[in-house]
Structure formats: structure tokens, C-alpha cells
Amino acid sequence: MPRPMIADRSFPSTEGIARDAYSLRVISPAYAAPAGELNAVLQYIYHYFHFKDGGYLDFAETIESIAVAEMLHLKLLGETVLALGAAPLYTANPPAMFNFYSAKFVTYSRTLVCMAEDDVRAEKQAIRGYERMLGLLRNEKVKDIIARILEDEKLHLAAFENILRSLKG
């Protein structure tokens, strides 16, 4: 398994985070909503298979390393959801037992260029979402977690933009 594509700074701990329904509502979409980390993991692994099969091994390895990083984000967000007072259900708004995640949100594009475009769009959407969350959050421990994940998303965007440029160039 490749090394995850993450920033040099370590991930913050969830230790000391208390129940906080407001912060939970703010960050929950990043966990398992259609544009959340769970979707990113599944989409990027799906795209990894196609890039590898197409002989783009360097790009496939980059995409796999991003997927692994997104798994780490999913784990950290799940731990944060739990610390904030909800079960880390695969739903856009835990602890609600509805609106469960569906793999229908993964983009199943047919060409590598379209896949790379989908991934660029996904990272831009994630960045906007995390920036919005930072503007809404008041809990400094949760803000630090979101800010740290945002650092990685910016690295991922640059990597996907590079892949897209290479495919088009």
C-alpha cells in the first residue's frame, strides 16, 4: 500500500472534545454525505483501478495514495463525530437513522480525462466545504481537525490538476 498523500503536520487528537451538537451538525457532511470523505475513498479507488488498467501506473499510485489519505480523514472524522456525541453512522447527519450514504454518488465516468475532471471537482468541493465549516465552527479543537484535513485536500487538488494537465497535454 502506498504512503498516504498527507501534509507534514500530524493529525490533531480528538482527546478532550466534549459533546457538541452544533459542531456535529457543521462537520457531519464531511463524513458520509455525497461529497464527504467516504465518497472520496470509494470514488478514488474506483478511478485507481481504471488508471492502473490503462497503464498509467504513476497516476494510479498517486490516486491510491490520495484514497488512503481520505481513509485517514474518514477515520479522524468518525472519531470526531463520536467525541461530539453521535455514533459515526454512514449518514449525512448522524445520529439520525436516515439519509444513509449510497455509492450512487461515486462518479462512474468512462474515460480517464473525465475521471480526473471529476476528481478535481470533488477536491474543489471538499475545499469549499471545509473552508465553510471553518467559518462556522466555534469549537477550536474541531476547527484544528478541519483545518488539518483542509491542508491535505489542497495537496490532493494540486495532484489531480497535475494528472489532468498531463492527460490533456
C-alpha positions in Angstrom: 0.0 0.0 0.0 1.4 3.4 -0.9 2.2 6.1 1.6 -0.8 8.4 2.1 -0.6 11.8 0.4 -0.8 14.0 3.5 0.8 17.2 4.8 3.8 17.0 7.1 1.9 18.1 10.2 0.4 15.3 12.3 -3.3 15.0 12.8 -4.8 16.6 15.9 -6.2 14.4 18.6 -9.9 14.2 19.4 -9.0 13.9 23.1 -10.8 16.4 25.2 -13.6 17.1 22.7 -16.9 17.2 24.5 -20.4 16.6 23.3 -21.3 19.5 21.0 -24.4 19.2 18.8 -23.7 22.4 16.9 -20.2 21.3 15.8 -21.6 17.8 15.0 -24.1 19.4 12.6 -21.4 21.5 11.0 -18.9 18.7 10.3 -21.2 15.8 9.6 -21.5 16.3 5.8 -17.7 15.9 5.6 -18.0 12.4 6.9 -20.6 10.5 4.8 -22.6 12.9 2.7 -22.4 12.6 -1.1 -19.4 14.9 -1.2 -17.8 13.6 2.0 -14.8 11.5 2.8 -16.5 8.2 2.4 -17.5 9.0 -1.2 -13.9 10.3 -1.9 -12.4 7.0 -0.8 -14.8 4.9 -3.0 -14.5 7.2 -6.0 -10.7 7.4 -5.9 -10.3 3.6 -5.5 -12.7 3.1 -8.5 -10.6 5.6 -10.5 -7.4 4.0 -9.4 -8.5 0.6 -10.9 -9.1 2.3 -14.3 -5.8 4.3 -14.3 -3.9 1.1 -13.4 -5.7 -0.9 -16.0 -5.0 1.8 -18.6 -1.3 1.6 -17.9 -1.0 4.9 -16.1 0.8 3.3 -13.1 2.3 6.5 -11.7 -1.1 8.3 -11.8 -2.8 5.1 -10.3 -0.3 5.1 -7.4 -0.9 8.9 -6.8 -4.7 8.3 -6.8 -4.3 5.3 -4.4 -2.2 7.4 -2.1 -4.9 10.1 -2.1 -7.6 7.5 -1.4 -5.5 6.2 1.6 -5.3 9.8 2.9 -9.1 10.2 2.6 -9.4 7.0 4.6 -7.4 8.6 7.4 -9.7 11.7 7.1 -12.8 9.4 7.4 -11.3 7.7 10.5 -10.5 11.1 12.1 -13.9 12.5 11.3 -15.6 9.3 12.6 -13.7 9.7 15.9 -14.7 13.3 16.0 -18.4 12.5 15.4 -18.2 10.0 18.2 -16.5 12.5 20.5 -19.1 15.1 19.7 -21.8 12.8 20.9 -23.1 10.7 17.9 -22.5 7.3 16.5 -20.4 7.5 13.3 -23.2 6.2 11.1 -22.7 6.5 7.3 -25.3 9.2 7.0 -25.1 12.9 6.3 -26.5 13.8 9.7 -25.7 11.4 12.5 -27.2 10.4 14.8 -30.3 10.3 12.5 -31.0 6.9 11.2 -32.0 8.2 7.7 -30.4 9.7 4.6 -27.8 6.9 4.6 -24.8 7.1 2.2 -25.2 5.5 -1.2 -22.5 4.5 -3.6 -24.6 6.1 -6.3 -22.8 9.3 -5.5 -19.5 7.9 -6.9 -18.8 9.2 -10.3 -18.5 6.3 -12.7 -17.0 8.2 -15.7 -15.9 6.2 -18.7 -12.7 8.0 -19.6 -9.6 8.8 -17.6 -9.8 12.5 -18.5 -13.4 12.6 -17.2 -12.3 10.8 -14.1 -9.6 13.3 -13.4 -12.0 16.1 -14.0 -14.5 14.5 -11.6 -11.7 14.3 -9.0 -10.6 17.9 -9.5 -14.3 18.9 -9.0 -14.6 16.7 -5.9 -11.5 18.2 -4.3 -12.6 21.8 -5.0 -16.0 21.0 -3.5 -14.3 19.5 -0.4 -12.1 22.5 0.0 -15.1 24.9 -0.2 -16.9 22.7 2.3 -14.1 22.7 4.8 -13.5 26.4 4.4 -17.2 27.0 5.1 -17.0 24.8 8.2 -14.1 26.7 9.5 -16.1 29.9 9.2 -19.0 28.4 11.1 -17.2 26.4 13.9 -16.6 27.9 17.3 -15.0 24.8 18.9 -11.2 25.3 18.5 -10.4 21.6 18.8 -12.8 20.7 16.0 -11.6 23.7 13.9 -8.0 22.4 14.2 -9.1 19.0 12.9 -10.9 20.5 10.0 -8.0 22.9 9.2 -5.6 19.9 9.2 -7.8 17.9 6.8 -8.1 21.0 4.6 -4.3 21.1 4.2 -4.4 17.6 2.7 -7.3 18.4 0.4 -5.2 21.3 -1.1 -2.4 18.8 -1.8 -4.9 16.4 -3.4 -6.3 19.1 -5.7 -2.8 20.0 -6.9 -2.1 16.3 -7.6 -5.4 15.8 -9.5 -4.8 19.0 -11.5 -1.4 17.7 -12.5 -2.8 14.4 -13.6 -5.5 16.2 -15.6 -2.9 18.5 -17.3 -0.8 15.5 -18.2 -3.7 13.7 -19.7 -4.8 16.7 -21.7 -1.3 17.8 -22.7 
